[in-house]
Each structure stands twice: as C-alpha cells, then as structure tokens.
C-alpha cells in the first residue's frame, strides 16, 4: 500500500519563514519612513490651513515650515527643499523627495514621496 505524505517538509518550512522574515524586515525598515512622510504631509496641510484666505508670501510660508520641521524632527527633507511657486489661486507648496534605506548588504529600499498643497489667497 502506498501512503501519501502530508504536511510541509523542513525545507518548505524554512523557505516560507525566509520569505515572511524578509517581508517583516522590510516593513520594519519602511515604517519609520512612512511615519515621517505623514509628518511632512501634516505640516504642509497645517501651513495651508494657517495661511488660507490671508495675505502671505514665500518667506512667511518657509518660516512656518521651518518651525514645524523643528518640532516634528523631520530629517528626510529639509524645509529649504520644499518648492513654493506662485499660481493663479495663490501659492503651490510641493515636497517631493526620495528616501533610501539599506535592506541587505548592497540592496536598498527606495521610497518616493510627493505631497503638494495649494494655499489660496
């Protein structure tokens, strides 16, 4: 009589654990990056709300961003790297940046972020 083997082999179990472990490690490396992005997005939205329907200029916007960057301890992008351009509605404020984190040996994880808000006057 032939008996069928059921269940996972040791090699199959190790393979599954390696794949899950790599995913968990990648998540551990990327969660702080995404948490910092939420700080950047929140700071831009707070500046938008602060200067909505008021007379402003790029220097005032940058000063407000600088204060928020210091309080939130944002390091991936500097407040000077935020683009502020004049538009028909007011000012467009855009934070576009890349964050690179080491994964294993010379393999890196790259996250690209792009957040923009319009400050209407």
N, C-alpha and C positions, 0 to 999 in steps of 0.2 A: 504494500500500500504506500502510495505517495502522500507525504504530508506537506502541506503548504506552510511556508514560513510567513509569519505575520509580524508586523511591527517594523520599527526603524532599526537599521544597523548602526553600529557605533560610528562609522564613517559618515553616514547620513545625518546623524545627530550632531556631530561636530561641524559639518557643513552648515546646517541650519543655525547653529549657535554662532558661527563666524559671521554669517550674513546679518543676523539680528544684532550682534555685537557691533559690527561696523555701522549699522544704522543708528544705534543708540549713541555711539561715539560721535557720529556726525551731528546728531541732534544736540548733544552736549556742547559741541564746538559752535553751533549756529544759534542757539537760543539767546545768548548774550548779544549777538549781532542784531537779531530782530527786536530784542527789547530796547536796544539803543535807537533803532530806527523809529520805534514808537515814541521815544522821547523827542526825536527830531521832528516827527510829524506833529506831535502835540505842541511843540514850541512854535512851529510855523503857524498852526491854527490859532494859537493864543495871540500871536502878533497880529494876525489877520483880524481877530475879534477886537483887539485893543485899538487898532487904527481904523476900523471900519467907520466910514462916513465922517472922518475927521481929516483935516489938512495935515499931510505928513510929507516926509522926504526920505531919500535912501539912508541918510545919516541917522535919522531917528529910528528907522527900521533896524539898521545894523546895531545900534546901541541897545535896542530892546533884545535883539537876538543874542548879543554878547552876554547880557545879564542872564538870559535863560540858559545859554550854553554853560555858563559857570555854575549855576545852581544845579542843573541836571547832570553835570560832569560828562558831557558828550565829547568823545575823542576821535571818532572815526572821520568826522568832517569838521572843519573849523568854521566859525561864523563868518570869517572873511571869504570863504569859498562859496558862500551862498550867492546866487546870481539874482540881482534886483534890476528889473527892466521896466521902463515906463510903457504903459499901454493905454488904450482908449478908456478903459474902465478905471484905471488907477495905476497900481504897481503890481507886476508879476514877480513873485518871490519863489525861486526854484532851488531846491537842494538835490543835486544829482551826484552820486558818489558810489564808489566800489569799495567793498571790504573783502580782504583776502585773509583767510585763516589757515594755518598749517593743519593738515589732516594726518598723513602718514608719510614719513621720510620726505621726499620732494614732491608730494602730491598735496595740492592746496584746494580749499573750498572757496569759491568766489560767489559773493552775493552783490547784486547790483540794485541800487535803490534810486528812485526818482520821485520826489514829492514836490508839488508846486501848489501855491495858493495865490489868489488874486485879492489884493487889498483895494477895495472900491472906495472911491472918494465921493 
